[in-house]
Amino acid sequence: MSAEATNPATPGPVTGPAARWRARIDLRRLGRAALLGPAARDRLPDAIGHVAEAHRAHHPDADLEPLRRAYVLAESSHRGQMRKSGEPYITHPLAVTLILAELGAETTTLTASLLHDTVEETEVTLDQVGEQFGAEVRYLVDGVTKLEKVDYGAAAEPETFRKMLVATGSDVRVMSIKLADRLHNMRTLGVMRPEKQARIAKVTRDVLIPLAERLGVQALKTELEDLVFAILHPEEYEHTRELIVDNASRADDPLAEVADEMRTVLRDADIQAEVLIRPRHFVSVHRVARKRGRLRGADFGRLLVLVGEDADCYGVLGELHTCMTPVVSEFKDFIAVPKFNLYQSLHTAVAREDGQVVEVLIRTHQMHKVAEAGVIALGNPYAPSSDEPVDGERADPTRPGWLSRLLDWQEAAPDPDTFWSTLREDLAQDREITVFRPDGGTLGLPEGASCVDAAYAQYGEDAHACIGARVNGRLATLSTVLRDGDTVQLLMGQDPASEPSREWLEHAHTPAARIAIQRWLASHPSAEDADPRPEDGATTPRPTTEALSLEGSPTARPAANVVVDQPDATVRLAGCCTPVPPDGITGFAVRGGAVTVHRVECAAVSRMKSTGRPEIPVHWGDTSECRVTLVAESFVRPHLLADLTEAMALEGAEIVSATVEPPTQQRVRHTYTLQLPDAAHLPALMRAMRNVAGVYDVARTQTQPGVS
């Protein structure tokens, strides 16, 4: 919003929206027109002539009266205010509105854009805006109005963005105005102190540019990238500028030569198409230079082929691949599978005889409009069609999955600092994947998301009860990283008191998952420290110095590894369930006067109780050694057994016995009976085994051999 001044030295892109904008408008001339005051009533003021012309180019039948009235109010309320460059303040909302008009924004957006600083910078109130221009314009102006530093202090900036994002969740036009506002302020940042320029540029880089990318507004995103590049990396910017200038001075242009060849090919095929050269912007050239080293002529731009219909895109592709030398690895179809930000195009590349590779974009004129302007090109996405009744709900066709996720987790962000840092981290994840649910639904997740993220995306805080997952039909750990197109079935426990594991934080890639887990842990401060939760259903042993003791057995005698209350009793730990402290346990007398101890949930206990065999009360005594049987399931790979046994040895476990079953379908099952120096080591042991590459599950044994 406001206060920066024009700086002729501030660099911008060589071509693109900025160049067209600068060619058509002179802020100083607009400033002089504004100083003359509003035109006569009902006559369109000269100062918004360029806005009206750009608007009518996209919307020939648009009613310009709201723009006239908005300009009159904005000019009169800002009159006397000056920018730091000495220009009238009204030049700023005029410039912001022109940016949006050239991208095709509809009348309501332009009206709100003209008024976007009135409530923040003048005596105009939101109620006045609503009374004169309606609820929609009022909502948009409110959405981009900053919160006062006097009320919020250091939290003003993050809380302003939180407010703006929440408003964007109901109307994406809020963010369209903000992006255009930031672009003009970045263009005119030169009179600010260097440290303030850097601070604003960093926020633009971390928050506004990713939002422009997600909303598909490439025309704004690319210019913002170049302006930030010039401020934060001036030396690299200058080097890139020199590369562009040197290339422009060369006599030969491989892009122009290939473009002419393509025009001939398509003309001979009777395909109506435009072939244009699209120079790369500064940041794009810089990225290509870092990737490829020495740049050649074809690296400084791409060819854009524009056609009338979707089918023509594939016709062009077929002709180019038939008549020229395609680079097959460069082909991508974003028409059949659009990007999450509405972008559609066919991408391919062709090779010249000299080895240079020319990248080609193929799209319709409408696709090109959306590729440049994103959600702005959709006009008013909330206007009901004539055959649909208007109800109280807004169905927003422009609200993508990433925005829904952002709005969900921001509600749980406990403070402005957490929100601000988490927002930047979330927006840094620049690719989205789609995973499928067995019920036919889908989940949109950032690239790198795990099953933990999928659980919280689908179930919210109920995901605390998640106990596992199947990915593409196969059992998988919750740490499994998902890929685009995977099918994920989340396995949920039935215990309402289920708890998330602290280890899930290591695998949580989305803010929604991390914040939910952290909030639970914060509200249960002793849960993970005093009584670590079992993983995947394993009973969790607490640190203890007790061993097993027997109550009421007059014939017991001492047994190896346990101290019992009755010295004559012999106690055995059942091999079917291998109990360890602090498992709930019970005992049964067996032949020879010994007592076999089982976990209370062991299937053998139910079987023996059903036959009338009496239980013998037992409890844990005062030694810490224990024996446990674990089952590990893994994929087949070389050296897996060696790596797994090494991991167990490093945790202090002694292998008493081991069984490895024959592999089936590239999976193998291992069963290990282990002696542990302390029952408290069990969770760490199971984690270490799971961390071995190829192992996807480790659990306590559930096999139930007969009891003698």
N, C-alpha and C positions, 0 to 999 in steps of 0.2 A: 502497500500500500504505500505508499508514498514517497518519499522525500529525496530521491536521488536526482542528480542532474545530468544533463547531456555531456558526454565526453567524446569529442571527435576521435581521440586516440584509442577508445575502447574497441578492440577487434571484434569482428563478427564473421560469419561464413562468407565465402566468396560468392556463392549463389544461393538460391532458395528463397523462402518467404521473407527473410530479412532484406535481401537485395531488392525484391519487388516492393516491399514496404517502403524502403528508403527512397526508391525511385519515384514513389507516388505521393509522398507526404513530406512536408517540411514543418517541423514542430514550431519553429519560430513564426512561420506564416499563420499556423493555427493559433498561436498565442496572440498575434496581433488581431486576428478575427475575433477571438474571445474577448479581448479588451474593448472592442467596439460595442459589446453587449449583445443581447439576444435580438433576433430580427423581429419584425412586426408579427403580431399574433397570426397563427395559421400559416405563416410563411416559413419554409425550412431554412434555418440559419446556415449561412455560408460555411461556418466552421465544421458542420457535420456533413458537408457535401460529399467528401470522400467516403465517409461511412455509409451514406445512403447509396452511393454508386456501387460500392462493394457488396452491400446487402442485396440490392436489386439484381446483381449478377447471379446470385444463388437463389433468390426468392423474388421473382419478377412481380408478383402480386402482393408483396408485403405492404402492410399499412404502416406508413412512416410517422403517423401522428404520435404514437407513444415515444418514439425517439426524439421528436421535436420537443415534447413536453419534458422529457427526462433531461435533455440538454439545457433547457431553460432553467430548470430547478438546479441542476448541477452547477451551471455557470454562475447563477446568482448567489448560490450558497458558498461557492469557492472564491467568489470575487474578492480580490485583495490579498489572497494567499499566493505565495510565490514558491517555486521550487528552489533548491539551493543553487541551481544554475542561473537564477534570475528570471526564468520563464514563468508565466502564469500557471497556477496549479492545474487549471482545467485542461492543459495540454496532456496531463497524465491519463485521466479517464478517457479522453478522446483517443489517445494512442492505443490504450488497452482495448477499447471498443473496435477500433479499426482492425487490430490483429484478429479479433474474433470474427468480425464481419468478413474478412478475406478468407477465413477458414470455413465459412458457411453457417455460422451460428444463426439461430432464428431470432425473431424480434424480441422475445421476452428476455433472452440472455443479453442481448445488446442493450436493452433498456436498463437492466440491473447493472450492467458493466459501467454505463455512464454514471450511475448513482452509487457505485460500490464504495466510494470513500466519503460520501456525504455524512453518514451517521457517525463515522469514526473521526472525521476531521472538521465537521461543521455543527451547527445547531439543529440540523434536520434530525428528526426522530424516526424510528422504525414505524411507529404508528402513522406518521405523516406519509411515509413511503407507501404503506399499505393502503391508506385511504385514497391516495391519488393514482396508484398503479396496480393495486390488487395484491392478493395474498402470495402469488408465486414470486413476483418481483421482491416483495418484502422478505420472503424466505431466502432468496438468493443473496440479497444484500446483507441480511443478518448472518448468513453462513460464512461470508468472507470478511466480516467485521472483526477486527482483533480485540482480544480482551485487554483491559487496562492494566498496565504495569503497576499502577498505584494500588490496585486491588490484589493482584496476583504475584507481584514481585518477580523473582527469577523464574517462577513457574508460568509466566504469561505466555511465552512462546510455545512450549509444549502443550499447554492447555488450549491455546488458540488452535493449534493443529488438531488436537483431539476433537474440539468443537467442530472444526471444518470437516474432518473426516466423517463424523457422525452425520452432519448435514449432507455430505456427499452420498452417504448411504441411502438417503431418501431422494436426492436429486443430484445427479452427477454434474449438472451445469454449475454447481458451486465450485467444483475443482477446475472446471474449464476457465472460469473467470480468474481464479487464483493463479493458474498457470500463465495466462496472458499478462496478468498484473506483475508477476515475478519476471517474465521475459522483458517487459518494458523497463522495470527497475534495474535489471541486469544490464540492459543496453546503456543505461544512463548512470552507471555506478561510479564513473571516473572521478567525481569530485569528492567522494568519500575518502576517509583516511584508509591507508592500506590495510590496517588490521581489521577495520570494519568490512572492507571489501572481501577480505579472506573469510571472515566469519559468515557473511551472507552467502558467499560462493560455496562454502562447505555445506551449509544447510540445503542449498539448491542442489548440490551434487548428491547428498545423502537421502533427501526426501522428495524434492520437487521433480527432479529428472526421473527417478524410478516411477513416480506416480504418472508422469506424462507417458512413459513407456507402457505402463499397465493400462492406461486409458486409450492407448493407440495414437496419441497426438504426436506423431513423429516430427511434424514441421516445427513444433515448439521444442520438442526434446532435443533435436539435433542442434538447434541454435543455442539452447541453454548449455549443452555440452561444450560447444566451442567457446562461449563466453566464460564458463567456469575454467576451462583449460587455459585460457589466456591469463586469467587472474592467478590461479594456483600454480601453474607451471609455465611461466613466461618464457624461459629459455627453450623448452621443448616446443612451445607454441611457435616461437620465432623460427626455429629450425624447420618445423613443418611448413610454415608459410613460405620459406625460401624454396623448399622442395616443390610446392605447388606452383610458385611463380616460375621456377626454372622449367618445369614441365610445360607450362602454358606457352613458353617462348620457343618451343621446339617446332620445327617445320612439319614433321610427320606426326600424325595422330592415329595410332592403331585403332582407337575406339571409333573415330569417324570412318575409317576404312571398312571396318567390320559392319558398322551401321549401314553404310551404302550397300554392302553385299547382302545384308539381311533384307533391305528394302526391295532389292531385285528379286530375291528368292520368294518373298511373300507376294510381290506383285505378280510374278509368274504363276503362283499358286492361286491367284484370284482371292487373296485374303486381304480385306481392308484393315490396315493397321498403321499406327504411327510408331516410328522408331526414334527414340530420343536418347541423347547422352545425358546421364545423370552424374555429374561430378561428385566425388565423395566430399563430405565436409571435413574440417580439420582433424577432429578426433578420429574419424574413420581412417583417414590417411595415416595418422600416427599409429593406429593399431596395426594396420597392414604393414607398415614399415618395420614395426617391432617383430611381427610374425615372419616376414619374408626377407628382411634385410634390404638389399638394394632393390629399389623400385623401378619398374619399367612403365612405359606409357599406359598400358592397359590397366595398371594398378590404381590409377588416379580416378577411376570412375566405373560406372556400370551402364549397360544399355537397358532401356525401359521400352517394352513393346506394349502398346495400348490397343485394345480391340473392343468390339461392341458387346459380344456375348460370351458367356462362360465357355461354351463349346469351342469358340474361336481360339481360346487360350491353348487348348490341347491341339487344335489344328496347327497353330504356330509352332508349338513344341515339336510336332511330328515333322514339319517341313525343315526346321532348323537341324534336327537330329539326322534327317535324311541327307540334306544337302551340305552340311558342314560337319566338322569333327567334334562330336560332343564329348564332354568330360563327365562320364556317367556318375562318378562319385559326388559330383556337385548338384545332382538333381534332388529337389525337394518339392513336394506337392502341398502347399498351404491353402489350396482351394478346397480339395477334398477334406483336409483336416486343418481348419483355420487355427491360428495362434490364439492364445487366451485373450489377447487384446484386440480381437476383431480382424486382425491382419489376414489378408488373402492374396496369394500370388503363386505362380510357378517360378521356381528358381532353377536355372541351369547354367551351363558354361560351355563355351566352344573354344577350341584351340586353334591358334594361327600356325602357319608353317614355321615361323621363327620361334615357336615355343611359348609365346605369350598366351595367357588364358584370359578370355573376356567373359565376365559374369553377365548374365542376362536375367531380367525380371519380366515376367509376362502376366498381365492382369487386364481386367476390363476398366473402363473409365470410372465406373462406380467403385470398384475395388480400389482404384488409385485415390479417389476422393477420401475413402475411409482410411486408407493407409496413411495419408497425409494428416487428416483431421481427426481420426478416431471417433470418439463419442460425439464430438462437436458436429460431425457430418450427419448425425442421425436426426438433426433438428430437435423438435420437442418430443422426447420419447414417452412423455406422459399424456399427450393429447389423445383422448379416447376416439376410437373409430366411430363412424356414424351409426354402425349397426350394433354397437356394444353399449349396454347401460353403464352409467357412471355410478360406481359405488364408493365407499369410503376408503378403499384400499388402493394403493399404488402398486401395480405390478411393473417392476423396473426391468426392462429387457437389457439394460446396460449394466446391471449390477453383477459382476463376475464373481467367481468363487473366492478369489484372493481378497476382494473387498468384504465379502461376508465374513471370512475368517478374521480379517483385521478388526471388523466391528465387534465380533464376538470376544476376542481376547482383550481388546482395549477396555472393555467393561470391568475386567478382572484385574487390570494393572493397578497396583495399590497406590502408586504415587507418580507424580509427573516425571521424575527422573527415570523410573522403571519404564514408564510408557515411552519416553523419548528415546532411550537407548534401544528398547525392544522394537520400536517402530523402524529405526534405522537398520537394525539387523534384519528385520522381516523384509524390508524393501530391497535389501542387498541380494536377496534370493531372486534372481532374475529369470528363472525358468519354472514352468509349472507342468506337472504331470497329471494324468487322469488315471485313476484306478477304479476298477469295477467291483461292485458288491454282488454277492450271489443272488440277491433279490432283484437285480437289474438296475439298481441305482448306481450312481458314480460319486466319487470323491475327488475334488480338485486339491492337490497338495503341491508344495514347492519341491523342486528337484532335490533329492537327498533325503526325503522324508522316510521315516521308518514305520513299522507296524504300530509303534507307540503313538506316533502322530496320527495315523489312520484311526486308531481307537478313540482318541480325544476329538478328532474331527467329526466322527460319527455319533459318539455317545456323550460328549461333554464330560462332566465330572463323574458320570456313571462309569467311565472307562477305568476308574480305580479298580473295578472288579474284573478287568480283562486278565485272562490267565494264559492266553496263547493265541496263535493265528495259523491259518492255512493260506499259503500263497500259491495260487495256481494249482490248488488241490493238494498241496504237500504241506505237512507240518513245518512250521517255521518259528524261530524265536521272535520275540517282540522287537529285538534289535535289528531284524532284517530290513535292509534298505530296499524300498520299493522302486520299481521301474515303470515307465509309462506303459499302460495297457495291462498291468498285472490285475488279477482278480484276487481280492482279499476277503477272507472270511474270518471275523474276529470271534474268538471263543471266550464267552463271558461266564464267570462264576456266579453262583447263586447267593453267596453270603452278602447281606446288606452292609456288613461292617468291613468289607474288603478294603485293603489299603494299597496304595501305590508303593513301589519300591524306590528308594533313593537312587538306585542304579538306573532307573528309567530316564533320569535326567541326562545321562550320558548318551542316550539314543533319541532324545526328543529334539526334533529339528524345528518345530513350529512353536511360536510364542504361546498359542493356545494350550499345547501340551505342557510346556515348561511352567507356565504360570499356574495351571491347575495343580500340577504336582508340587510345586514350591509352596503354594497356598496350603495344601493339605499338610505338608511337612511342617510348615510354620505353626499350624494350629495343633500339631501333635509333636511337640518338641522332644519328647523322650521316646517316641515310638521306635525310631530307627537306631537310637543310641543304646537304649536299655534292652530292647527286645527286637533285634533285627527281623524283618519279615521274611518268611520263606519265599523262595521263588518256585513258580510252577507247581504249587501244591506241596512242596516239601515241608515237613514239620521243622520249625526253627529251634535249635537247641540254645538255651541261654547259658552263659558261662556258669559253671557250677563245679563244686569240689565233691559232690555227692556221687556215690556209686549205688548199685542196686542192693536193696535189703528186702528181706522176706519176713512177713508177719504171720505168726501162728503156725509154724511148721515144726513139730517136735522132732522130726527125724532128719532134719537138714544137716549137711556137713559142709565145710568150706569148699568153694569152687574157685578155679583159676580166674583171675581178673575181677572179682567182686568181693566185698566184705558184707556179710549178711547178719541179721539180728540173731538168727539161730545157727550156731556153729556147726550143726550136723547136716544142714541142708545143702544140696547141690543145686545150683541155679544155672540154667542155660538160656542164652538169648536165641529166640526162634530165628532160624535162617530164612523163613518165608517173608518176614517183615523187618528184620534187624532193627529193633528199637534202640534209640539213643536218647540221652537226657535232652530235653525234659518231656519226651513223648508220654502221653497217657498210657499206662501199661496195666496188664493184668496177668495172672499166672494160672497154670493148670498142671496138676500132678501127672507125671508120666512114669513108665515102667522103671524100676530100679530106685524109686524114692526121690527122683530129681523133680525139679519144677522148671517148666519151660515158660519163658516170659514173652508175651506178644504185645504189639501195639493194640490198643483197644479197638481201633477201626479195622484190624486185620480180619479178612474173610474167614480165617480159621477159627477165630473167637466166636463168631456167630454160629458156625457149624457145630463147634463143641458144646456151646450153651444150648443149642437146640436138641442135643442128644441127652441133656441133663447132667453133663459133667460139671462138677462144682468149681467155681473160681477160687483162687487163693490170692488174698490181698498182698500186693508187693508195692515197694516204693524205691526211689533212687537213693543210694547210699553215698559214701564219701570218697570215691575215686573218680577220676575224670576220663580215663581211657574208655574208648567205645569202639564197637565194630559196626559197620554199616554196609549195605549193599546198594550200589547205584547202577542204574541203566543209562547208558549214553547211546543216542541215535545220531548217526552222521552220514554224510555222503562219502562215497569211496574216493580215496585219493592216496597217492604214494606217501609213505612215512607217517600216515595218520596215527598208527598205533604207537610209534616211537614218541611222537609229539604229545600224545595224550598221557602216556605213562610218565613222561618227563614232567608234565604239568602237575600230575598228582604227587610225584616225589618232591617237587619244589614246595608243595603245601604241607609236607611232613606226613603224608599218608603212606602206609605200608600195604602193598597189595598182597592179600592173603590168597585170593584165587581170582581167575579171570576167564571169561568165556566170550569168544567172538563168533557170532553166527555167520553162516555163508551169506554173501551179499545178494540182495534182490533189488532189481530196478535201480542199481547204482547207489543203494543205501545199505548200511550195515548197522547191526545192533551189538553193543558190547555190554557185558555184565561184569561188574567188579565188586568183590567183597574186600573192604578196606579196613585197616586198623588205624584209628586216629588217636593222637596223643591227648586230644581234648575235644569233647563234643562241640565246643564253640567254634571249631575250625570248619565245621561242615558247610556253612553257607559260602565261605571263601573258597573251599575246595570245589563246590559245584560251579561257582562263578569261573574259576580258573579252567575247569573242564569245558564249560560253554565257550570260553574265549578262544579255544583251539580252533583254527580254521577248519571248516567242514563239519563241525559238531553243531547240530541245530536243536538238541534237547538233552537235558540231563535230569533224571528224577530218581527218587527213592523207589526201590523195587516194589512191584505190586503182585509178583507171582506168588502163588499160594500152594506149595507142595503139601502133601498130606502130613499130619502130625501123628507121631507114634505114641 
